[in-house]
């Protein structure tokens, strides 16, 4: 069972590598092949981590570290692109530029009629008081500059990540990883004790252990406080509070992949929904950090810093919403035993 799963994922890894090499100048095809390559690498490394006692541990630890390096290197470009798209969309939403573009002018009856000239006698009643700046105008002006600043920074980061990925895929280190995965595709180096035990006796205790680690990590989260629709805890600048949530995200992934090994036909919807909520949590937290880093750029205009501050707060609100969503998913559908408990 374990060897068969590793064989399938290793074959997917090698197939994705071949597609990446054959994509040539097709950027979309290369990106899709890289995503599939990362997908297989994550599953292999997670399986080796969860079922480490059943493998040759020295070999498994070395491959685990190398697959982590590869997955992280290949994922940075996609992460930068997704973060840029997220922040640009958030700026557009916060300033209402998309809505104003679709909204007709108030003084027009139809597209062919010019606006009526304002009455000079009414100017005093509609003008803003001196010294009272229009917050929307300040945000709009700052958002344009903030968007340009973020675009430059994230595009540069994406370009560097793309170059690093290409360099990694052509390195001798990557070829050594590919050779190890090719060996895994033909013969999984399992420990002798694993071959002597029935699959249920060997795999289920380790999968249950992964589930217990997840349950313990979730129990340490402040789910009661995060269960309120608004509690403002996630707006704090101290990002150390995000670390336990990121750790739970990794443990959810380990539990999901352990289930794929033991009971692939028994999908745990709670784990899938929890993974989506925690993926949103991580994306929002990292987007907020990017906005805060941009706000620390020297010699930026006050309006730009103000827009970046509003953007940072908006993304931290999304962090809070993701925690709320995770709490509802986890607490409302808490099974008495993991989904693989029914596996033969």
Secondary structure as UniProt FT lines:
FT   HELIX           2..23
FT   TURN            24..25
FT   HELIX           27..50
FT   HELIX           52..54
FT   HELIX           57..95
FT   HELIX           97..102
FT   TURN            106..107
FT   TURN            111..112
FT   HELIX           120..122
FT   HELIX           123..126
FT   TURN            130..131
FT   HELIX           135..169
FT   HELIX           172..186
FT   HELIX           192..196
FT   HELIX           199..219
FT   HELIX           223..226
FT   HELIX           233..235
FT   HELIX           240..262
FT   TURN            264..265
FT   HELIX           269..295
FT   TURN            298..299
FT   HELIX           302..332
FT   HELIX           339..342
//
